[in-house]
Amino acid sequence: MTAAEDAVAGDLTKRERTLLTAVQTIGGRWGSGRAERLFAALSVPRGSTSHQARRDLARLFELGFLVLIDPRHTDRIYRLNCQMGDAR
């Protein structure tokens, strides 16, 4: 990550950082269900179930870490932004 990306990442919650690290490490497509399963496997507090997972993914998208695969689709599915951070 660049210094600017590191500064933005420093403002993330622990849960958001965990999710971002998983997306960077594992790669692939990420929706709220996959994020919830990650949180459950790691015993990370999820907040209010899928709503929090959706908010975490949306925040990472707003900060530029993720890109939305198909904005027309009702299920928001994201992947790592290849222009930010380590991409797979």
DAZIGI-V441546 format. One record per residue. OMEGA is omega in whole degrees, 0 to 359 (999 if undefined). D_CENTER is the distance of its C-alpha to the mean C-alpha in Angstrom with 1 decimal. Layout:
# DAZIGI-V441546
omega=<OMEGA | OMEGA>
d_center=<D_CENTER | D_CENTER>
This chain:
# DAZIGI-V441546
omega=<175 | 178 | 179 | 179 | 177 | 180 | 178 | 181 | 178 | 180 | 181 | 172 | 179 | 180 | 178 | 177 | 178 | 180 | 180 | 178 | 179 | 179 | 179 | 184 | 185 | 182 | 177 | 184 | 183 | 172 | 183 | 179 | 179 | 178 | 178 | 179 | 176 | 181 | 180 | 181 | 181 | 183 | 177 | 177 | 187 | 185 | 182 | 175 | 187 | 179 | 181 | 178 | 177 | 179 | 179 | 178 | 180 | 180 | 177 | 176 | 181 | 180 | 176 | 180 | 181 | 171 | 178 | 184 | 181 | 184 | 180 | 183 | 182 | 175 | 180 | 179 | 185 | 170 | 181 | 175 | 184 | 180 | 177 | 173 | 182 | 182 | 175 | 999>
d_center=<15.2 | 17.8 | 19.3 | 17.7 | 14.2 | 15.1 | 16.5 | 13.5 | 11.4 | 14.4 | 13.9 | 10.6 | 11.4 | 11.8 | 9.4 | 6.5 | 8.0 | 8.3 | 4.9 | 4.6 | 8.1 | 7.9 | 6.2 | 8.8 | 11.4 | 11.4 | 10.4 | 11.2 | 10.1 | 7.3 | 8.7 | 9.2 | 11.9 | 10.2 | 7.7 | 11.1 | 12.9 | 10.9 | 11.5 | 15.1 | 15.8 | 15.0 | 16.7 | 14.0 | 15.2 | 13.3 | 15.2 | 16.4 | 15.1 | 13.1 | 13.4 | 11.3 | 8.5 | 8.9 | 9.2 | 6.1 | 4.3 | 7.5 | 7.7 | 5.2 | 7.3 | 10.3 | 10.1 | 10.2 | 7.4 | 6.5 | 9.6 | 10.8 | 13.0 | 15.8 | 16.1 | 19.3 | 17.8 | 17.6 | 14.6 | 11.5 | 10.2 | 7.7 | 8.1 | 7.9 | 10.3 | 13.4 | 15.0 | 12.7 | 12.4 | 13.3 | 12.9 | 14.1>
